[in-house]
Structure formats: structure tokens, C-alpha cells
Amino acid sequence: MGELPAYPRPEVLPLDADCRGRLEAARAWLLDHYADDAVSRWAPLENKLDLLATILEEGRVEADETWKLQAMGIGLGDALVQALGLEWATVEDAYGSDPALIRPGLSLVVHPPTMISKRIERGETVDVHVLFARVLDDLERVIADPRTA
């Protein structure tokens, strides 16, 4: 049996201007769903999850609208930042660079932009609150004992 091809390990870098711009554009799109006082309404963690759930439940985004679905993933990532003290960073690999979450001091790298989009594009129904709880539980276990990763 042949060996698997070796892929270079992704490089984790400080958040660059391109990835920062992608995060800001995603947040702007999400905040546009509020009629007023968007920034303060977005601030509580539960409000982030509720808005993401409402967007899906009301059919405000289609399965082929990848950018919007990934913007929702960024919103989910912001909730994870709030819950776990993770940080946005730029991760570069053979395919390019993307925003991802890291936990300083650990080799943990999480890619929330695609957490919702991949599921929706596969035709799955996504319950944002359940997805968040599962990811949170998994990450809390890894943070508590990095050997479980």
C-alpha cells in the first residue's frame, strides 16, 4: 500500500487585514438583520445564536448562498469566542488563508465559517443552538485535557 501524500501543516498567523475584512463584512451582514440598536442587540451570546437560528428558520438564506452561510458561521465563531475566550487568527494552508479560531497556548484550530454552510449544502437541517452546544462541549473537553484532541 502506498504512502499518503504529505501536506504541509497549516500555519497560524495573527489575523491579517483580508481575514479581518471578511469577519467585519460577515458581522455587518448579520447586524443588518436587526431593525435598530444592532450592536447592543448582538452583544449577548444568546442573541447571536437566536439571530442565526431565526435566519435559518425563516428561510432568509438559500443552500447555494455560501457567503451568507459562512457569515453565519462567523457569527457562530463569535459566540464561541465569547464562551471560551478563543481568538480569531489567520490560518494559511495549501488552499489559501482563512479566518479560524485558536486558543493561545494550545494547538487547537477551529474553522467555524464552514460549520453551518457545509451542513446546509449537504441538505441537513441545522439547529444552531444544538450545534453550538455540541461544539462547545467538544472544545471544553479539549481545552480541559489537550491530549483528547
Sequence and secondary structure as in RCSB ss.txt:
>XXXX:A:sequence
MGELPAYPRPEVLPLDADCRGRLEAARAWLLDHYADDAVSRWAPLENKLDLLATILEEGRVEADETWKLQAMGIG
LGDALVQALGLEWATVEDAYGSDPALIRPGLSLVVHPPTMISKRIERGETVDVHVLFARVLDDLERVIADPRTA
>XXXX:A:secstr
          EEE   HHHHHHHHHHHHHHHTTSSS HHHHHSSHHHHHHHHHHHHHTT S TT HHHHHHHHHH
HHHHHHHHH  EEEEEEETTEEEEEEE TTS  EE THHHHHHHHHTT    HHHHHHHHHHHHHHHHH GGG 
